[in-house]
Amino acid sequence: MAFSLTGLWSSTLFSQTKIPAVNFPVIKPKKPSNGARIALIAPAFNTSSEKIERAVRDLTEMGFQVVPGKYLGDRYGYFSQTDELRAQDLMNAFKDKTIEAIVCVRGGYGTTRILDLLDYPTIAKNPKPLIGFSDITALLQAIHIKTGLIGFHGPVGSALDKSYSRAMWLNLWRHSGPGFMMDSVDQDEIKDQKSNEYQRVTITPGRGRGKLVGGSLTLITSLIGTEYEIDFTDKIVLIEEVGEKPYRVDRMLTQLLMTETFRKAQGFALGVWIDCDQPAGSNDGFSLLAVLKDRLQPTGIPCCYGMSFGHTPWNMTLPIGAEVTFDALKGQLLLEVSIWS
C-alpha cells in the first residue's frame, strides 16, 4: 500500500463534541479476572511477527486469553495501519464487553496522531485497563485527562521476558486496596549491568504525595501547548527516556521548566534512561546525571534517578492517575488508594 498523508489531517473517525481539558473525577477500571480476555493492539509503529508471537506467548503464560486486534500485524509505512484504523482498533477493544484489558504490543511513534480520533465519552463509559509505555504515554495521559480513567504505565506485550516485570504487573493487578509498595528491582538481579544507567541516585531527598502522571520525556514535552498537556501541579511525575543524548534531555527539561506547572510538582520519579549518556570515558560535554542534577535539583522537589521503569527489561507497572506517596531517598512509590472499582 502506498503511503500518503492526503486526507489524514482533516478527517475524523467519530462525530463528537470535544471535551475541554478539565479535571474529571477519577474513574477506576474493573479489576481483570483470572484468565481475562486481553486485547493486543498496535496503536503506533508496525510490529514484527516475532514480537507479536512473543507477546502472545508471554501473556498466555501469565494466564490471559489473548485477543489480537484486527490490524495487529499490518504495515502502513512505519505505522501498523492508518490513523483511523489504529484508532478504530483501540475503540473496538474498549467497546467489546468481553475484553477486560488492553495491552499495546509496542510503542515507537504514532499515538499522538490518533488522539483527536478517539471517542472519549465512549471510553469513559467502558473503563478498562490500558497498559504500555514509551509512545503509549500519549494515550495514557490523553485518556486520563479527557475521562479521569486510570491507565497503566508498564511493559508492552513484546517486553515481558523478565520475571520481575511480570510479577510487578500481576501483583499490582491482584492488589485490591492501598498499601501496595512499588519498589525497584533488587540490585542483585541486575548486578551484571555495568552501565551507569542502572545506578540509583537520589538527586533531591524528600517525600511527596500526589497523583501519578508522566512517562516518556519526549512525549510529555510533545503534549505541551495542546489540549492534552499535563498539569503537573501537586503531581508525582514519572519521567524516562531512551536514545536521547544529554544536550537533548537538557533542552526538553528546560522547556518543561518554562511551563506554568512543572515546578509545582510534588516529586520527580526518574526511571532507567537507556542510551542517554555520554560514551564511557568521553569528555565531550555533560553526563546525563549532571544534566538531571543541573535542571531538577534547583527546584527543591524530591527526585530520584534509576527506578525500575522505562526502556529496561526490568519494568514495573505504575497506575497513571492514582494517588501515591513518593520517597526519593528510598526510590519507592506507595499506592495510597485502591485502583479498582
C-alpha distance (Angstrom), angle and dihedral (degrees) to the residues before:
residue distance angle dihedral
M1 . . .
A2 3.80 . .
F3 3.78 114.7 .
S4 3.78 115.1 -123.6
L5 3.78 133.4 163.9
T6 3.81 91.9 -158.0
G7 3.77 110.8 130.3
L8 3.79 95.9 -2.6
W9 3.79 94.6 107.4
S10 3.78 99.6 49.7
S11 3.78 102.0 39.3
T12 3.79 125.2 87.1
L13 3.77 129.0 -157.4
F14 3.78 97.4 -149.0
S15 3.78 133.5 33.4
Q16 3.77 105.2 -127.8
T17 3.76 145.5 136.1
K18 3.79 110.5 -108.2
I19 3.78 115.0 -113.6
P20 3.81 113.2 -132.6
A21 3.78 117.3 -122.4
V22 3.79 100.4 -96.7
N23 3.79 133.1 143.5
F24 3.79 104.5 -88.0
P25 3.80 119.9 -166.7
V26 3.79 110.8 -94.7
I27 3.79 113.9 -91.6
K28 3.79 113.8 -152.2
P29 3.80 117.1 -152.2
K30 3.77 122.3 -132.9
K31 3.79 113.4 -96.8
P32 3.84 110.6 -105.6
S33 3.78 113.0 -113.2
N34 3.79 125.5 -125.2
G35 3.78 107.5 -76.5
A36 3.81 91.7 15.6
R37 3.80 120.7 -179.9
I38 3.81 107.0 -112.3
A39 3.80 125.1 -166.5
L40 3.81 113.9 -135.5
I41 3.82 110.9 -155.1
A42 3.81 139.8 170.0
P43 3.83 107.0 -142.2
A44 3.82 94.7 166.8
F45 3.84 132.7 18.5
N46 3.78 122.3 16.7
T47 3.79 116.4 -99.8
S48 3.79 133.9 -139.5
S49 3.78 119.3 -113.3
E50 3.82 88.1 -118.9
K51 3.81 92.0 59.4
I52 3.79 91.9 45.9
E53 3.81 91.4 50.6
R54 3.81 90.3 48.2
A55 3.80 91.2 50.5
V56 3.80 92.7 49.6
R57 3.81 90.7 47.9
D58 3.81 95.3 48.4
L59 3.80 95.5 44.5
T60 3.80 90.0 47.9
E61 3.80 90.0 50.9
M62 3.82 87.8 52.6
G63 3.79 88.5 58.8
F64 3.81 101.9 -100.9
Q65 3.79 131.0 128.1
V66 3.80 107.2 -127.2
V67 3.79 119.6 -142.1
P68 3.84 109.9 -170.4
G69 3.80 116.8 -139.1
K70 3.80 115.5 -114.0
Y71 3.82 92.7 -110.2
L72 3.81 99.0 32.6
G73 3.81 96.8 121.4
D74 3.80 98.5 33.2
R75 3.83 127.1 116.1
Y76 3.79 126.9 -147.4
G77 3.78 109.3 166.6
Y78 3.79 103.8 -57.2
F79 3.83 91.6 -26.3
S80 3.78 128.1 83.3
Q81 3.81 90.2 -122.1
T82 3.80 141.7 -27.9
D83 3.80 117.9 -53.3
E84 3.79 91.1 -105.7
L85 3.80 95.1 51.3
R86 3.81 94.0 44.6
A87 3.80 89.0 51.9
Q88 3.80 89.5 46.5
D89 3.82 91.8 53.6
L90 3.81 90.7 53.0
M91 3.80 93.0 46.3
N92 3.80 91.9 47.7
A93 3.79 89.3 54.4
F94 3.81 91.3 51.9
K95 3.81 92.8 47.1
D96 3.82 96.2 46.1
K97 3.82 105.2 98.5
T98 3.81 91.8 -157.8
I99 3.82 92.3 60.0
E100 3.82 114.6 87.4
A101 3.82 100.5 -179.7
I102 3.81 140.8 10.3
V103 3.81 124.1 -136.1
C104 3.80 123.8 -169.1
V105 3.81 111.4 -138.6
R106 3.83 92.8 -147.0
G107 3.80 143.9 -23.5
G108 3.79 123.6 -133.8
Y109 3.79 109.7 134.2
G110 3.77 136.0 -40.4
T111 3.80 112.0 72.4
T112 3.81 94.9 101.3
R113 3.81 87.3 60.3
I114 3.82 92.9 61.1
L115 3.82 100.6 43.3
D116 3.82 93.0 95.8
L117 3.82 90.5 48.4
L118 3.80 96.8 60.0
D119 3.80 123.6 102.2
Y120 3.80 100.3 -132.7
P121 3.84 96.9 -178.7
T122 3.80 88.9 56.7
I123 3.82 90.9 48.6
A124 3.82 89.4 51.5
K125 3.79 89.9 52.6
N126 3.83 92.1 49.6
P127 3.81 104.0 42.0
K128 3.78 115.3 -176.6
P129 3.82 135.2 145.9
L130 3.81 118.1 -80.3
I131 3.80 114.9 -167.7
G132 3.80 133.5 -167.3
F133 3.80 142.5 93.9
S134 3.82 141.6 -144.5
D135 3.83 106.7 41.2
I136 3.82 88.4 7.6
T137 3.83 85.4 72.9
A138 3.80 87.7 86.5
L139 3.82 92.6 55.8
L140 3.80 94.3 45.7
Q141 3.79 92.6 49.1
A142 3.80 97.6 41.5
I143 3.80 93.0 48.8
H144 3.81 92.4 47.5
I145 3.82 92.4 46.6
K146 3.81 93.3 47.5
T147 3.82 98.7 40.2
G148 3.82 111.6 11.2
L149 3.83 90.8 -119.6
I150 3.80 116.2 152.7
G151 3.82 111.9 -123.9
F152 3.79 132.1 -173.4
H153 3.79 126.5 -114.2
G154 3.78 100.5 -157.9
P155 3.79 147.1 109.1
V156 3.78 118.8 -29.7
G157 3.78 116.1 -130.1
S158 3.80 94.1 -96.3
A159 3.84 93.6 53.3
L160 3.79 105.1 60.0
D161 3.79 101.5 105.5
K162 3.83 97.2 111.3
S163 3.81 119.0 82.7
Y164 3.83 89.7 -140.7
S165 3.80 92.1 59.0
R166 3.79 92.5 48.3
A167 3.80 93.7 45.1
M168 3.81 94.8 48.8
W169 3.80 90.6 49.8
L170 3.81 95.7 46.8
N171 3.80 94.6 41.6
L172 3.81 91.8 52.3
W173 3.79 92.3 47.1
R174 3.81 91.9 49.3
H175 3.78 93.4 47.5
S176 3.79 110.9 99.3
G177 3.80 103.2 -172.9
P178 3.80 147.7 24.0
G179 3.78 123.9 -63.3
F180 3.80 98.8 64.8
M181 3.81 110.4 144.2
M182 3.79 115.4 -141.9
D183 3.79 99.8 -159.1
S184 3.80 129.6 171.3
V185 3.79 123.4 -105.5
D186 3.79 116.6 -77.0
Q187 3.80 110.0 -91.9
D188 3.81 90.7 -128.9
E189 3.81 89.6 63.6
I190 3.81 92.0 58.1
K191 3.81 98.5 35.1
D192 3.81 90.6 119.3
Q193 3.81 90.4 62.0
K194 3.80 103.3 100.0
S195 3.79 96.1 178.5
N196 3.80 121.5 106.3
E197 3.80 85.9 -130.8
Y198 3.79 88.6 85.0
Q199 3.81 95.4 47.8
R200 3.81 110.7 116.9
V201 3.81 111.1 -138.8
T202 3.79 130.6 176.6
I203 3.79 104.4 -140.4
T204 3.81 95.6 179.7
P205 3.82 119.3 7.5
G206 3.77 120.6 -137.9
R207 3.78 144.2 87.8
G208 3.78 131.7 -95.0
R209 3.77 137.4 178.7
G210 3.77 129.3 -151.1
K211 3.79 146.6 98.7
L212 3.79 118.4 -49.5
V213 3.80 116.2 -112.8
G214 3.79 135.7 158.7
G215 3.78 138.9 47.1
S216 3.80 127.2 172.3
L217 3.82 112.7 34.6
T218 3.80 90.8 -142.0
L219 3.79 93.1 52.4
I220 3.81 94.1 43.4
T221 3.79 88.8 53.7
S222 3.81 93.9 44.4
L223 3.83 90.2 58.4
I224 3.82 93.0 58.3
G225 3.80 110.8 115.5
T226 3.82 93.8 19.3
E227 3.78 130.7 100.4
Y228 3.82 86.3 -103.0
E229 3.81 95.3 59.1
I230 3.80 112.2 135.2
D231 3.80 119.7 -114.8
F232 3.82 101.4 -142.3
T233 3.81 95.0 -172.0
D234 3.84 109.7 135.0
K235 3.82 90.6 -12.3
I236 3.80 133.1 133.0
V237 3.79 102.8 -126.2
L238 3.80 121.4 -147.2
I239 3.80 113.2 -155.8
E240 3.81 129.7 178.7
E241 3.78 136.1 150.8
V242 3.79 145.3 -178.6
G243 3.80 132.8 -150.9
E244 3.81 97.3 2.7
K245 3.80 115.6 126.8
P246 3.82 120.5 -133.4
Y247 3.81 96.0 -98.1
R248 3.82 90.7 53.8
V249 3.81 90.9 47.3
D250 3.83 86.7 50.2
R251 3.82 90.7 52.0
M252 3.82 94.5 50.4
L253 3.81 95.0 44.6
T254 3.80 89.4 48.3
Q255 3.80 89.4 53.3
L256 3.81 90.7 50.3
L257 3.79 90.7 49.5
M258 3.81 88.2 55.9
T259 3.81 92.5 58.2
E260 3.77 121.9 97.0
T261 3.79 98.5 -111.4
F262 3.83 112.0 27.1
R263 3.82 93.2 91.2
K264 3.81 88.7 51.8
A265 3.81 94.1 66.7
Q266 3.80 122.0 119.4
G267 3.79 96.4 -140.6
F268 3.80 145.7 -2.6
A269 3.82 112.5 -139.6
L270 3.80 106.7 -171.2
G271 3.79 122.0 -162.8
V272 3.79 130.7 -154.4
W273 3.81 107.9 -61.0
I274 3.80 106.8 -151.2
D275 3.83 119.6 -153.0
C276 3.79 93.0 -4.4
D277 3.81 99.0 115.5
Q278 3.77 136.2 82.3
P279 3.83 114.9 -90.9
A280 3.79 114.2 -90.0
G281 3.79 110.7 -80.8
S282 3.80 93.7 14.0
N283 3.80 119.4 141.8
D284 3.79 93.6 -174.9
G285 3.79 102.1 118.4
F286 3.80 135.0 -46.1
S287 3.78 126.0 -26.0
L288 3.81 120.6 -118.3
L289 3.80 91.6 -106.7
A290 3.80 91.2 50.3
V291 3.80 89.9 54.1
L292 3.81 93.0 47.2
K293 3.80 91.3 50.3
D294 3.80 93.0 45.1
R295 3.79 94.3 50.6
L296 3.82 102.9 34.9
Q297 3.81 107.6 28.1
P298 3.84 94.9 68.4
T299 3.82 90.3 60.4
G300 3.81 89.6 67.0
I301 3.80 89.0 -139.5
P302 3.84 115.7 140.4
C303 3.80 107.7 -95.6
C304 3.80 136.3 176.4
Y305 3.81 129.7 179.3
G306 3.81 127.5 -153.7
M307 3.82 102.5 38.8
S308 3.80 113.8 156.5
F309 3.77 103.9 -95.9
G310 3.78 137.1 90.2
H311 3.80 129.9 45.0
T312 3.77 93.3 -5.0
P313 3.81 128.5 107.0
W314 3.84 87.0 -124.3
N315 3.78 97.3 67.2
M316 3.79 121.6 161.1
T317 3.81 123.5 -153.7
L318 3.81 115.9 -115.1
P319 3.84 126.6 -170.8
I320 3.82 110.2 -126.4
G321 3.80 109.8 -143.9
A322 3.81 95.7 20.4
E323 3.81 123.3 123.1
V324 3.81 112.8 -108.6
T325 3.79 141.6 164.8
F326 3.80 115.7 -129.0
D327 3.82 123.1 -153.2
A328 3.80 108.4 -165.8
L329 3.81 93.8 -172.8
K330 3.80 93.3 56.4
G331 3.80 96.6 30.4
Q332 3.80 91.9 -127.3
L333 3.79 137.4 139.0
L334 3.82 119.7 -155.9
L335 3.80 119.4 -160.4
E336 3.80 108.5 -130.4
V337 3.81 101.3 -174.1
S338 3.76 139.2 31.1
I339 3.80 112.5 -89.2
W340 3.81 95.4 -159.0
S341 3.78 130.9 81.0
